[in-house]
């Protein structure tokens, strides 16, 4: 059994010619004579030489691999986005390497370092709940690795991103509640570091003002999206002297955690207190008292557009492109 992989160096030594001559002959270079090419191919066959694809790709400065870092694969929103990314990337003969930050900055940083070490051709990211700076992603730029963000993008930084039309969707949510005669609306928002948290809050404020609904400071809560912190913030709302009639949640998971807190206090979700949220996860349809409505964000379409944008940037190579901000329209689904 052959234990050592045969390289072009072995072929060169067997024929007593230079390594560069063997390399050019195997690539059918016009400067190499026909007789030399024949000798090289015969010896390569005799020694069972197999080209090293990794070496060839590195020589071309390509690995045909895309890195993806996102908060949680278990969340259906992100699993749908990953399916779309894989569909687009695989069709172009690229591989996808997936890493979960689990909403932790340290894990996100490790993923970025791993992508750099692996020399990926590009990165698609949805940032963690703990991410407040852009410095870790600057490292990718130093190595010429393009990055596209989807759903969650850094605040106040001109980057390539694909996101939902969140502010308009949030406005539509409050409009929906106001038409039902609900006036006292609380919000369980995401971390202030996320751009999409700001957009939810802007839509909430804009609609509350337009429909002359009371904006009560104690009704505005930010969470780190964990079950523990969401439960804590929901209990704070339940301890208000004047209970809110409805709670507008960052996503369906936040809504589920908050609804569980209501049950623990003896309240019936969506009867005693109404809930609306983002993501429109299928699991909510199996609840006895599902949220009144949820905003469909079309995760597959978002992942698809993020992958297409990244491939466009990769193909442009050294041609500078202006950062793109692609909006995907949402839809309010009434349950």
Secondary structure by P-SEA (a helix, b strand, c coil): cccccccaaaaaaaacccaaaaaaaaaccccccaaaaaaaaaaaaaacccccaaaaaaaaccccbbbbbbcccccaaaaaaaaaaaaaaaaabbbbbbbbccccaaaaaaaaaaaaaacccbbbbbcccccccaaaaaaaaaacbbbbbcccccccccccccccccaaaaaaaaaaaaaacccbbbbbccccccaaaaaaaaaaaaaaaaaccccccccbbbbcccaaaaaaaaaaaaaccccccbbbbccaaaaaaaaaaaaaacccccccbbbbbcccccccccccccccbbbbcaaaaaaaaaaaaaaaaaaaccccccbbbbbbbbbbbcc
